[in-house]
Amino acid sequence: MTYLWWLITISFVSEVWQVVLVRERTYYKLEGKSLIGNVSETRKVKDFSDCAFICLRLGVSSCLSFNIAKVTDIDRHYSCELSTSEKYLEPDESFKDRITHDYYGTTTEFLFRLFPCISSPCNYGGTCTPGKRLGIYYCQCLPEVTVLPFMDDKCNVDKRKMIQGKAVKGVFHVKVDRYRLNYDDAKNLCTLHGAQLATYSQLDKAQQAGAEQCAFVSSNSWSPTKKIWLNEDRNVHYTVLQDLEP
């Protein structure tokens, strides 16, 4: 894979001030490939740099990548297909072998800088919302756990306070001054892990690899648990601190 870096400065002068607009883009090249289905327009160009300049000048809303023919037409021009999308943003079936063309895409480093939400910057179930300007985003976090508050605007929490069970994958508890959580806190803690409050029956099956159950159980009432472990008989055992009404 070949990487090419482009930095273009476009300037113009008005009667009051001079404005300098700097646009930059890093392209990578994939020979004999094309992105199909997102071509906004086709231009005739003299060479690769001509096509790259047009794409850059149009801006990210109109051009993120392009396919360019390997050979010229009868007028000695190359066909430049400008695309509003990029290989990284499209399903695999949109990217095809095409021996007559080469593909030039925008590197993921630049894509993440322009459209940060595609890199999933919001953690623990947070939802990323693009801002009004390129490169700006906001995280909408899940309901906060009282004893495990969010540390920043990316929905991060203190992982040192979340203890993963060693014997049972997916079972965990919060390391805080007190182990008792109210119902809402317990529910929100599970949600941070993409799980839900476990029933007694589900907890009994937590020994299965990949089980995503919290160390809290619920039936008609619910019970926070301090420890969960597997005995030699491979059955799940748990210590209940106190039963609470829902």
C-alpha positions as CSV (number, residue, x, y, z in Angstrom):
1,M,0.0,0.0,0.0
2,T,1.4,3.4,-1.0
3,Y,0.8,6.6,1.0
4,L,0.9,10.0,-0.5
5,W,0.6,13.3,1.5
6,W,-0.9,16.4,0.1
7,L,-1.0,19.9,1.5
8,I,-2.5,22.7,-0.5
9,T,-2.8,26.3,0.4
10,I,-5.4,28.4,-1.4
11,S,-5.4,32.1,-0.8
12,F,-7.4,35.1,-2.0
13,V,-7.4,38.8,-1.2
14,S,-10.4,41.1,-0.4
15,E,-10.3,44.9,0.1
16,V,-10.3,44.4,3.8
17,W,-8.3,41.3,4.6
18,Q,-6.4,38.4,3.2
19,V,-7.7,35.0,3.9
20,V,-5.5,31.9,3.6
21,L,-7.3,28.5,3.5
22,V,-5.2,25.5,4.3
23,R,-6.5,22.0,3.4
24,E,-4.5,18.8,3.8
25,R,-5.2,15.2,3.1
26,T,-3.2,12.0,3.2
27,Y,-4.1,9.5,0.5
28,Y,-3.3,5.8,0.2
29,K,-3.2,3.9,-3.0
30,L,-4.6,0.5,-3.9
31,E,-3.8,-0.7,-7.4
32,G,-6.4,-2.5,-9.5
33,K,-9.3,-1.5,-7.2
34,S,-12.3,0.8,-7.2
35,L,-15.0,2.0,-4.8
36,I,-18.3,1.5,-6.6
37,G,-21.6,3.2,-6.1
38,N,-20.6,6.6,-4.6
39,V,-19.2,8.4,-7.6
40,S,-20.5,12.0,-7.6
41,E,-18.9,13.1,-10.9
42,T,-16.2,12.1,-13.4
43,R,-13.5,14.5,-14.6
44,K,-10.9,14.3,-17.3
45,V,-7.4,15.0,-15.8
46,K,-3.9,15.2,-17.0
47,D,-2.4,13.1,-14.2
48,F,-2.9,11.8,-10.6
49,S,-2.0,15.1,-9.0
50,D,-4.7,16.9,-11.0
51,C,-7.3,14.5,-9.7
52,A,-6.1,14.7,-6.1
53,F,-6.1,18.5,-6.3
54,I,-9.7,18.5,-7.5
55,C,-10.8,16.2,-4.7
56,L,-9.1,18.2,-2.1
57,R,-10.5,21.5,-3.5
58,L,-14.0,20.2,-3.5
59,G,-13.8,19.4,0.3
60,V,-14.8,16.4,2.4
61,S,-18.5,16.9,1.8
62,S,-18.0,16.3,-1.9
63,C,-15.0,14.1,-2.2
64,L,-13.3,11.7,0.2
65,S,-11.6,9.4,-2.4
66,F,-11.3,8.8,-6.1
67,N,-10.8,6.1,-8.7
68,I,-8.4,7.0,-11.6
69,A,-7.9,5.2,-14.8
70,K,-4.4,3.6,-15.4
71,V,-4.3,4.6,-19.1
72,T,-5.4,7.7,-21.0
73,D,-8.1,8.1,-23.6
74,I,-7.7,9.2,-27.1
75,D,-7.3,12.8,-25.9
76,R,-4.5,11.7,-23.5
77,H,-6.6,12.4,-20.4
78,Y,-7.2,10.1,-17.5
79,S,-10.7,9.4,-16.2
80,C,-11.0,10.6,-12.6
81,E,-14.1,9.4,-10.7
82,L,-14.7,11.5,-7.6
83,S,-16.4,9.7,-4.6
84,T,-18.4,11.2,-1.7
85,S,-17.4,8.2,0.4
86,E,-14.4,6.1,1.4
87,K,-13.5,2.4,1.5
88,Y,-13.5,2.4,5.3
89,L,-17.0,3.7,5.5
90,E,-18.6,1.3,3.0
91,P,-19.3,-2.5,3.1
92,D,-16.7,-4.8,1.6
93,E,-19.0,-5.6,-1.4
94,S,-18.7,-1.9,-2.5
95,F,-15.0,-2.3,-3.1
96,K,-14.2,-4.2,-6.3
97,D,-11.3,-5.5,-8.3
98,R,-10.9,-3.3,-11.4
99,I,-7.7,-3.8,-13.3
100,T,-8.2,-0.6,-15.4
101,H,-8.2,1.7,-12.4
102,D,-6.4,2.5,-9.1
103,Y,-8.1,3.6,-6.0
104,Y,-6.9,6.5,-3.8
105,G,-8.6,6.8,-0.4
106,T,-8.3,9.1,2.6
107,T,-6.3,7.5,5.5
108,T,-8.3,6.5,8.7
109,E,-6.1,9.0,10.6
110,F,-7.7,11.9,8.6
111,L,-11.1,10.3,8.6
112,F,-11.2,10.1,12.4
113,R,-10.0,13.7,12.6
114,L,-12.8,14.8,10.2
115,F,-15.6,12.5,11.4
116,P,-14.6,11.4,15.0
117,C,-17.8,9.5,15.7
118,I,-16.8,6.7,13.3
119,S,-13.9,5.8,15.7
120,S,-16.4,5.3,18.5
121,P,-14.9,7.7,21.0
122,C,-17.7,7.5,23.6
123,N,-17.2,4.6,26.0
124,Y,-19.4,2.4,28.2
125,G,-22.4,2.6,25.9
126,G,-22.2,6.4,25.3
127,T,-23.7,7.7,22.0
128,C,-21.6,9.9,19.8
129,T,-23.3,12.9,18.1
130,P,-21.5,14.9,15.4
131,G,-21.2,18.6,16.1
132,K,-22.1,21.4,13.6
133,R,-18.5,21.7,12.5
134,L,-16.2,19.0,11.2
135,G,-14.1,17.3,13.9
136,I,-16.5,18.2,16.7
137,Y,-18.5,15.7,18.5
138,Y,-20.5,15.2,21.8
139,C,-21.0,12.1,23.9
140,Q,-24.4,11.3,25.4
141,C,-23.6,9.0,28.3
142,L,-25.7,6.4,29.9
143,P,-27.3,7.0,33.3
144,E,-24.5,7.5,35.9
145,V,-23.8,5.1,38.7
146,T,-23.7,7.1,41.9
147,V,-20.6,5.2,43.3
148,L,-18.9,5.1,39.9
149,P,-19.3,8.6,38.3
150,F,-18.1,9.5,34.8
151,M,-14.6,11.0,34.8
152,D,-14.9,13.0,31.6
153,D,-17.1,13.9,28.6
154,K,-16.2,10.6,26.9
155,C,-18.1,8.6,29.5
156,N,-15.0,7.0,31.0
157,V,-15.2,5.6,34.5
158,D,-12.5,4.5,36.9
159,K,-11.7,0.9,35.8
160,R,-9.8,0.3,39.0
161,K,-13.1,0.3,40.9
162,M,-14.7,-2.4,38.6
163,I,-13.5,-5.8,39.6
164,Q,-13.9,-8.6,37.1
165,G,-14.5,-12.1,38.5
166,K,-11.5,-14.4,38.0
167,A,-13.5,-17.6,38.1
168,V,-16.5,-16.5,36.1
169,K,-16.1,-14.4,33.0
170,G,-18.5,-11.5,32.8
171,V,-19.3,-11.4,36.6
172,F,-18.0,-8.2,38.3
173,H,-18.6,-5.9,41.2
174,V,-17.7,-2.3,42.2
175,K,-14.8,-1.7,44.6
176,V,-16.1,1.1,46.7
177,D,-16.4,1.9,50.4
178,R,-19.7,0.0,50.5
179,Y,-20.9,-2.9,48.4
180,R,-24.6,-2.2,48.7
181,L,-26.0,-0.4,45.7
182,N,-29.5,0.8,45.3
183,Y,-31.6,-0.8,42.5
184,D,-31.0,2.0,40.0
185,D,-27.2,2.0,40.6
186,A,-27.0,-1.8,40.1
187,K,-29.1,-1.6,36.9
188,N,-27.0,1.2,35.5
189,L,-23.8,-0.6,36.4
190,C,-24.9,-3.6,34.4
191,T,-25.9,-1.3,31.5
192,L,-22.3,0.1,31.4
193,H,-21.2,-3.4,30.6
194,G,-23.9,-4.0,28.0
195,A,-25.6,-6.4,30.4
196,Q,-28.7,-6.5,32.6
197,L,-29.6,-7.6,36.1
198,A,-29.2,-11.3,36.3
199,T,-31.9,-13.7,37.6
200,Y,-31.0,-16.5,40.0
201,S,-31.3,-18.9,37.1
202,Q,-29.0,-16.8,34.9
203,L,-26.5,-16.5,37.7
204,D,-26.4,-20.2,38.0
205,K,-25.3,-20.4,34.4
206,A,-22.6,-17.7,34.7
207,Q,-19.9,-20.3,34.7
208,Q,-20.3,-20.5,30.9
209,A,-17.6,-18.7,29.1
210,G,-18.6,-15.3,27.8
211,A,-21.6,-14.9,30.1
212,E,-22.3,-11.2,30.5
213,Q,-24.2,-11.1,33.8
214,C,-23.6,-8.7,36.6
215,A,-22.9,-9.8,40.1
216,F,-26.4,-8.8,41.1
217,V,-29.5,-11.1,40.9
218,S,-33.2,-10.3,40.6
219,S,-36.4,-12.2,41.0
220,N,-39.4,-10.8,43.0
221,S,-36.8,-9.0,45.1
222,W,-33.1,-8.4,44.3
223,S,-29.9,-9.1,46.1
224,P,-26.5,-7.5,45.7
225,T,-23.8,-10.1,46.0
226,K,-20.3,-9.6,47.4
227,K,-18.6,-12.7,45.9
228,I,-19.2,-15.2,43.3
229,W,-17.0,-18.2,42.6
230,L,-16.9,-21.7,41.2
231,N,-16.4,-24.7,43.5
232,E,-14.8,-28.0,42.4
233,D,-18.3,-29.3,41.5
234,R,-18.4,-26.5,38.8
235,N,-21.5,-25.0,40.4
236,V,-21.9,-21.2,40.9
237,H,-22.0,-20.1,44.6
238,Y,-22.7,-16.6,45.8
239,T,-22.8,-14.7,49.0
240,V,-25.8,-12.5,49.5
241,L,-25.4,-9.4,51.7
242,Q,-29.0,-8.3,52.0
243,D,-32.4,-8.8,50.2
244,L,-34.1,-5.6,49.2
245,E,-37.5,-4.9,47.8
246,P,-37.5,-3.7,44.2
